[in-house]
Amino acid sequence: MLRGPGGKPLPRRYHGMLHSPRKVREEGVLGLWTGAGPTASRATALAAAELSSYDEAKARLRALPVGSLQRDGIALHLHARNGNGKNG
């Protein structure tokens, strides 16, 4: 939920796909892409952080003297995934 000045919740103007014709009428076709830039930027930063931490965890796990973690496989992937906080 979006918050305005003072932390008060802002009212929702649109509630889903069925309101898209109304949005086009009020804001034009380009209004459908409102917020796409900041959302893409946030997703890019998040993906970069996840990928780099996964690669680092995987490299450190491979250096351990555990046989099942020294080669690519499900064990190495699961341990590296859990090490970087991405559990989904």
PEJOWO-V519274 format. One record per backbone hydrogen bond with DSSP energy under -1.0 kcal/mol. CO is the residue of the C=O (numbers start at 1). NH is the residue of the N-H. E is the energy in kcal/mol with one decimal. If there is no record, write none. Layout:
((CO	NH	E) (CO	NH	E))
//
This chain:
((2	10	-2.3) (4	7	-1.9) (8	4	-3.5) (16	19	-1.5) (17	20	-1.8) (19	23	-2.1) (20	24	-2.5) (21	25	-2.1) (22	26	-2.4) (23	27	-3.2) (24	28	-1.7) (28	31	-1.2) (29	32	-1.8) (30	33	-1.5) (31	34	-1.3) (33	36	-2.1) (35	39	-1.8) (36	40	-2.4) (37	41	-2.3) (38	42	-2.3) (39	43	-2.2) (40	44	-2.2) (41	45	-2.2) (42	46	-2.2) (43	47	-2.5) (44	48	-2.3) (45	49	-2.1) (46	50	-2.5) (47	51	-2.6) (48	52	-2.3) (49	53	-2.1) (50	54	-2.3) (51	55	-2.5) (52	56	-2.1) (53	57	-2.4) (54	58	-2.6) (55	59	-2.3) (56	60	-2.3) (57	61	-2.3) (58	62	-2.1) (59	63	-1.0) (61	64	-1.2) (66	69	-1.2) (67	70	-1.0) (73	77	-2.3) (74	78	-2.7) (75	79	-2.2) (76	80	-2.4) (77	81	-2.7) (78	82	-2.1) (79	83	-1.5) (80	84	-1.0) (81	86	-1.1))
//
